[in-house]
Structures are given as C-alpha cells and as structure tokens.
C-alpha cells in the first residue's frame, strides 16, 4: 500500500467527531497502526515499554480525533495504536452533555463482555494532552484517570500475550443505565440522541426535537450542557459505571504533566 493510500482521508478516518459530533465516536480502524500526522502506517511492534498504555473507549480510538486532540497543543509526534481483544469492560454512555455537542462514552464494568478495543501507547507529552483534554487536572472536569489492572480486565494482543493493565478515563458524573441498575452501552450518537429526546419532554424543551438541533444547541453552550447533565440525574437515568473504585489521586501523576496544560472544556 502506497503512502497516499495510508492517509487518513483515503482510509475514511480523517473527520474528527469533535468537529462533527453526530459522527461520534467515529469509525475505528480495522487494524493496528502508527498514527503519524495524516498517515496511519504499519506497526513494527505491539508493545512500547517507553510509553503509557491508554485503553480508548470512545472517539480517541478514531485516528482523526486523536490527531486533532494532540495537534491542538502543538504536538505532532507519532502515536502507536494497537487493536486488542479486551474482556471485562464495555463502552457505556457518559452521564453528561459535552460542549462538543454530543453525549460521549465512558468505560463500564462488564465481566463477561469481550470487545475489540484499541490501546494507545502515548509518550509523556501525548499523555499529558489526553489528560488535559478529558479534564483530569480540573476539579470540575468531566473525567478521572483510572488504572485497570489484570486480571480484573484482560487486554490481549494479536500475538496472544496480555498487558498487565491500562489507563482509562472514567466519567465523574456516572453513566446512563438501561432501565435497570445496569449501565447501558453506547449505540452511536444519532440513535442515542434520538432515544433520549423521544423519552424526555424536558430534553426536547432544552435541546429541540431532532438530533441536529441537540448537537447545535449544546455546542459550546456551557450552561445548557450543565443543565442537560443535571437533567439526567433528576430524571434518574444515572448509575455507577463500576469503575469508580479504580480511580486514584493521579490527576497530576507521572508520566503525564497534565496540570500544566489548560484543557479545552468538553
């Protein structure tokens, strides 16, 4: 495959959900790769001991989004992304409305669930940027960073070996449930917003009848997003993710330097 065929645009992986929120979480790649600027190149190895493993639950697994997140801080170093078979965690729905105009994902406890998820191997600068983007350094940020250890979660590479664990970002507001106490899974942005608007007259009053209206009204409106987040709790849609106990006081911990960065609000 030529370099031209390896561009994100040629692979259909260029548009960032941050800029196109109804595409969230984006189309994940079919295979592991090295994100190098606008290219997704083949990987020469699956483990990078000099970097930090982060399990991508939402749009960070989408190369266009990851490129956008790190480039806005002026960082352009390559980032290895490794496809894994992961047991014990699923993609839930964050119980907050993002200022990017969507309702994002958060990891949830799912002991018997097996999913193909990507591990991002981030250098210190990239890790700090990701912390900042998720709001980890802020007391009122939306996410905490947590270490998920083996054997609580099994993260298996294509060569059959497993990681000792990986970091994830756990939503501080909790997650939405499925009508019981169990967390629901994220179906994609359009079906999720359609369902939320259908089932909540108060949401339709705030955000409109259609998914496009929801996204447009929520975008960059901090007060409206906060009201929408509170509404989820008021309407009793919220439950625990089951991952809260893995969160530590690590907002400024090694190897990142997240506290020195000013994060965009999401």
N, C-alpha and C positions, 0 to 999 in steps of 0.2 A: 504494500500500500504506500503510495507516494505521500509526501508531506502535505500536499494540497488536500488529499483525501482524509488527512488526520486533523484538519481544522475543526473547531467546534461547530462552525456553521455547516460544514459538509456532513458532519455526523448528526446534525439536528440537535445539538446540545449547547447552543450559544445564548439563547434568550434567558435572562435571569428572572426567576419568579419575583425577585424584589422589584423589578421594573414592570413585570407583567403578573400581578398577584393571582389572577384567576388560573394561571398555569401551575400554581403551587401543588405539589413540591417539585414539579418538573419531571422530565423523562430521565430515569437513571441509565447510565451506560450498561452495555451488555457484559463488559469485561473490565478487568483491572487496567490501570493506565497511569502514566505520568502526566499530570496537568502542567504544561509549560507554556505560559502565555495563552495564546489562542489554539494551541495544539494539545491533543491527547495522544501521547506517544506510548509505545510498548514499555512495560516494566522489565527490568533485568533481575529483580528480586522482590520477594513478598514481605520481608521484614527489614526495618530500618532502625537499628538499635540507637542511632544518634537522634532520633525523632520521637515524638509523642503520639501514641495511637488514640484517635478520637472516633468513636462509632457514630456515623452520620445517620440520623433518624429522619430528618426532613429534607429540606432543599439543599443542605450542604453536600448531599450526595450528588447533586446535579452540577456538573462542571462549570456551566455558565454562571451559576450562583456563587460557587466557591471562588472562581476567578474574580467576580465582582466584589465580593467581601474583602478579599485581601488586597486587591488593587486600589480600593478607595483609600487605603492607608499608605499607598506608595510602595507596596511590597510586591515583587514580581518573581520571587524565587519559585522553582518548580515544587509541586506537591504530589507525592505518590498517593494513589487511591486504590485500595485493594478490595476486591469483591470477596466476601466471606459468607459462610453458612453459619448463621447465628441462632442459638437456642436459648430461650428464656426471656426474650424481650420482644415487644411488638411496638408498632407505630401508633400511638394514641393521639388524641386531639387536645391541644392546649386549651385551658380554660381562660384564655384572654384573647382580646381582639388586637391584632397588630396594627401599628401605624403604617405598615406597608400595604394595608388594605386586604388582609386575609386573616384566617384563623389557622395557626400553624400547628406543627406536630410536636409531640413530646414522648419520650420512651415510657412504656408501661410494663409492669410485671406480667409475664405470660410464660409460666414454667415449661409448658409443653409445646410452645409455639416455635416453629423453625422458619426462619426467613433468610433470604439473601439480602445482606446489608453491606455497605461499604465502610471500611476503616480508612480514615485519612491519617497519613503519617506526616505530622506537622513539625516544622522547626520552631525554635523559640519565638521568633517574630510572628510566624503564622498562628501559633497557639495563642499568643497574646492578642492578636487581632480577632481571632474567633471568640475568645473570652469577652472582649470588648463589644463585639457585635451582638452577642447574646445578653449583654447587660450584667455579666457576672460581677464586675467591680462595683456596681452601683447598689446602694441599699434598697432602692426601689426598682431594680432591674427585674426582668421577667424570668430569668433562668439562673439556676445554680449549676456549677460543675460538680459531677459525681464520678467516682471510680467504681466501675462494675467489675468485680473480681471473678475469676474462675474459682470453683466450679459453679457459682451461682448463675453465671452466664457463660455459655460455651461459644467461643468465636473461632471457627475452624476455617483455615485457609485451603486453597485448592490442592495443596500438597499433602493434606491430611493432618497437618500439625495445628495446634491451637495456641492462642495467645493467653497469657496469664490474666488478661483483663484489658479494659479500655475505658477512657473517659466518655461520658455523655453529658448532655445538658438537660436538666430536669426542670420543668416549669414550676415556678414558685406558687402559682395560682391553683395548682392541681390540674386535673384533666376532666373531660366530659365523659359521662357514663352512658351505658347502652339501654337505660331504662331500669336497670337494677343497680347494684353497687359495683358492678364490674365496669372497668374502663372500656370505652368503645374504640374501634380502630378508625384511622383517618381514611376516608374513601376518595380523597381528592377534593380540591377546593370547590368546584361548581356543585357537585352533588351534596357536599357538606353544607354550604351556604343555603342551597335550595331547601334542604330539610330543616335547617334552623329557622329560616324565615317562615316556612309553612307552619311550623309548630309553635310559633311565638308571635302573637299580635304585637307585643311590646317591641320585639326586634324589628318588625315591619314598620312600626312607627318611627323608630330611630334610624333605620338603615334603608328603608324602601322595600319594595316588593320583589325586585329582581336582583340576581347576584351581581350584575354590573353596578347597580345602584349601591349595594352594600359596599363593594370594593371602593367605589369612587368617594362615598361619604366618609368611610373610615380612613382613607389615605391621608396621612399627615395631620389628622384631627385628634390631638392627644386627649382632649376632654371627652369627645364622643367615644373613642376607644375605651377610655376608663369607664364610662357609663355602660358600655356593652359588656365589659368584663364583669362589672358588678351585677349586671342583669343575670348572667349565667349562674352566679351564686344565689341570687334572690329567687330564681325560678327552679332552684335545686337540681341543676344539671351537673353539678361538680362532685367529683370523688377524688380520692387519693390515687396516685399513679402506682404505688407500691415500690417506688424507687427513692422515696424521700430519705430513708434511713442510710443511703449510701452517700448522701451529701455531707461534706466536711467543711470546715472553715478554711477553704482553699482558694478564695477569690483572688488572692494576690500571690498564691504559692508557686513554687518552681514547677515546671521550667518556664512558665509564662511571665510576662511583666504587665499583665492586664491593667493594673491600677494606674499605670502611667498613661494609658490611652483614653481618649474621650470617645465613648461609644455612640453610634447612631441609635436613636430610640426606635424600638420595634414593638 
